[in-house]
Amino acid sequence: MNIDGKTRLLGLIGTPVEHSKSPAMYNYCFEKYGLNCAYLAFDVDMDHVAEGIAALRTFNVMGCNVTMPLKNAVIPYLDEVSPASKAIGSVNTIVNKDGKLHGYVTDGMGYTGQLRRGGVEIAGKTVTLLGAGGAASAIAIEAALEGAKEIRVFNKRDAFWDRALANLKTIGDAAPACKISLSDLDDAAALRASIETSDILTNATRVGMAPMDDASLITDLTMLRPELIVTDVVYNPEETKLLREAKAAGCRTFDGLGMLVGQGAASFKLYTGLEMPIDEVCDAIYR
């Protein structure tokens, strides 16, 4: 990489960031396309959000990604946010457009983009979504905005329940054509009935992630049928127990690594207008 007076800066803000693979991913793509850009990671905590966003303006940074715990905190300092970001109160990508900072959430774009690359459009589909946290909210709002017919969210009836209800109402208000519901994950009969009439089953929880890699929220494998598409946001391990068992049942599956790199690809396109070589990046950076 040759750095000169015309090099444009991009980066990642949040904390901790030292283990992030985002710099390797984006710099790989800049080099591939011959773009005079450089991507760095900046450790910014909650006490320095205002200064961090001001620095983006001061140094005319081309754009940046936002990781925890800043995804909500950056919003008041931006000039504009996307409908999806507004609905779920989260931003993971900031693009500098002629000095104006625009916020987006691309996690859900990574989900729908991965399905689209596999020839599956979310429009018109019914989705059973396991979990109601940040990943699930990003998936739900993007799927709803892209025309999903119905999204049935299943979450444990815990202290997060009322907040989940409020989040889903906001998503429903933003995409009224999509029917959205919340049910108790422990209600096995309701979960079975939902999966039986769904096109897609998606795990948006940490269950299946190392060191829980021998766990799955679907313990009754008769719920899995060959016509069902099964996806997982977990990318470590790349093939979770859920995906392994779904594949054995004849289901088509999509892993979390594709979604992870897919959200980065969506950010890359917002920054540059170019398509990220996703399979190449997965092999070069993440495998």
Order of alpha helices (4+ residues) and beta strands (2+ residues): beta-alpha-beta-alpha-beta-beta-alpha-beta-beta-alpha-beta-alpha-beta-alpha-beta-alpha-beta-beta-alpha-beta-alpha-alpha
